[in-house]
Amino acid sequence: MEVKIGVVHTIRELTLEFDGSAAEVSAAVEAAMSGADPVLWLSDAKGRRVGVPTDKVAYVEIGSDEALRQVGFGRA
C-alpha cells in the first residue's frame, strides 16, 4: 500500500510503500499526532525507518491495498 506524507514548506511529498494494512498506518499516525511522540516514525516495505516531526506534517494520504486496485478498462 502506498502512503504519501505532505511536509510543511516542502514542494515534494514523501511517498512510501508499506506491507501492513491501512488501519496499522492510520493508528501509527494518530498516535504520533496525539502528542505522544514529537516524531511520526514509519517503517516501509524495505525496512527503512522514516521520521517526520509531527508539527511539520501537512497531510497523510493512505492509499488502498494493492489487491483492491483495478487495472484496465473493464466494467464492474
Number of C-alpha atoms within 10 A of each C-alpha: 18 17 18 15 17 18 19 13 9 10 7 10 15 13 14 18 14 20 14 13 13 17 10 10 19 13 11 14 17 13 13 17 17 10 11 10 12 14 18 20 15 16 16 17 13 10 9 9 10 13 11 17 14 18 13 14 16 13 12 17 12 18 15 13 14 10 7 7 8 10 6 5 6 6 5 4
